[in-house]
Amino acid sequence: MKTSGRQWTVTSEEQGLRLDRYLAAPGRLGSRGRVRAALERGQVFFNDAEASLSDAGARIASGDTVRVWLDRPGSSRRKAGFEASGLHILYEDETLLVVNKPAGLLAVPLGRGASRSVFSLLADHLGTGGHRTPFVVHRIDRDTSGIVVFAKTASAQQAIKDQFARHEPERVYWAIVHGTLRPARGTWRDRLAWDADAVRQTVTDARNPKGVEAVSEYQVLETFGDAALIEVRLHTGKRNQIRIQAAVRGHALIGERQYLAGPSKRTGPTHSRQALHAHRLSFAHPIDGRLLKFEAPLPDDLSDVLRRLRRQGTKRA
C-alpha cells in the first residue's frame, strides 16, 4: 500500500479519535506499529505541523488535516536509542549520526593507529552496510561527555559545518564548577589563542594576530556553598572554551587538571574528570532544513557528584 504523500481530512464521524488510532485504520497506515515508526521519523503532519510520538494521543476534530510523507528526506533510517558497541546513537538517517559520547572516549582518533574513538566505532557501524566511514562535523574533549554530530556524506558535513561557522546551532553545556558565581547569569568574553606546544588555550589581547573571540553565556542552575551547577550556551565554539573561561574567573570545573588559574587551585570537591557535559544541541537538517533538537541527560558519574554536593546543602539559583 502506497501512502507516501497522502493527506486526509477528518470527518464529523471520526472526530474525537486519537491521532494514532486514526492513522492505524485500513487504507491509511494499517497498524499502530507503522504509525509509531512514522511519528518517530517525522513523517506525520497534523494541521500542517510536524507531529512527534508525543502527539500520538492527540484528539482529532472535524476538519483537521492529517498528512503522511513516508519518503521525506532525512527520515527513512532514524534509529533512536540504537547501541553501537556501547555508544548511544541518538539519531541516524541517510545523512547524519548524532551520538551521546561517554567521557573517556576520543571523538576523533589522534593520528594513525590511535586508540578506540567515536569515529572508529561509527566506522565499524557503517561498515556493516557498505564499508563507509563517517565525516567529522565537530568534536568535544576526551573527558567531556555528551552530544557529538557526524555526517555520512561530504555535502552534509559541509552544510552542518557551515552552520557551526555561522554560530547558528544552539549548543548548551552543563558544568559543575568551584565557587559561587556572581552575578548568577552573565556573559563571558575573552580573546583566546591556541598554544600548540603546550596543547592548551591561553587568554591573549587584540595585539595577538592568533587571537580569536570567545563568547559564552552562563546561568547558575544550582549552588552548593563551595560549588555550582551552571548552564553555558556557546556563541562561539573554540577548543576548551568553557574550561578556560570558567577557570580564569576563579571557577575551574570540578575535576579540571589543565586550566587551574588563581583561586581555582583551592581545595574543594574533586572528581576523576572535568565535570562538563554537552547537554543540548539543535541545528537545521542539511537536506530538508527542518530543525533537529537533541538532549542528553547527565551521565551517572556527574549525577553522583551532584548527589554528594546536595547532601552537603543545596540552594537553588
Stockholm file with secondary structure:
# STOCKHOLM 1.0

chainA/1-317         MKTSGRQWTVTSEEQGLRLDRYLAAPGRLGSRGRVRAALERGQVFFNDAEASLSDAGARIASGDTVRVWLDRPGSSRRKAGFEASGLHILYEDETLLVVNKPAGLLAVPLGRGASRSVFSLLADHLGTGGHRTPFVVHRIDRDTSGIVVFAKTASAQQAIKDQFARHEPERVYWAIVHGTLRPARGTWRDRLAWDADAVRQTVTDARNPKGVEAVSEYQVLETFGDAALIEVRLHTGKRNQIRIQAAVRGHALIGERQYLAGPSKRTGPTHSRQALHAHRLSFAHPIDGRLLKFEAPLPDDLSDVLRRLRRQGTKRA
#=GR chainA/1-317 SS CCCTTEEEECCTTTTTCBHHHHHTSTTTTCSHHHHHHHHHTTCEEETTEECCGGGTTCBCCTTCEEEECTTCTTCTTCCTTEEETTEEEEEECSSEEEEEECTTSBSSCSSTTCCCBHHHHHHHHHHTTTSCCCEECCCCCTTCEEEEEEESSHHHHHHHHHHHHTTCSEEEEEEEEESCCSSSEEEEEEEEEEETTTTEEEECCTTCTTCEEEEEEEEEEEECSSEEEEEEEESSCCTTHHHHHHHTTTCCBTTCSSCCCGGGGSCCCCCSSCCEEEEEEEEECTTTCCEEEEECCCCHHHHHHHHHHHHTCCEEC
#=GC SS_cons         CCCTTEEEECCTTTTTCBHHHHHTSTTTTCSHHHHHHHHHTTCEEETTEECCGGGTTCBCCTTCEEEECTTCTTCTTCCTTEEETTEEEEEECSSEEEEEECTTSBSSCSSTTCCCBHHHHHHHHHHTTTSCCCEECCCCCTTCEEEEEEESSHHHHHHHHHHHHTTCSEEEEEEEEESCCSSSEEEEEEEEEEETTTTEEEECCTTCTTCEEEEEEEEEEEECSSEEEEEEEESSCCTTHHHHHHHTTTCCBTTCSSCCCGGGGSCCCCCSSCCEEEEEEEEECTTTCCEEEEECCCCHHHHHHHHHHHHTCCEEC
//
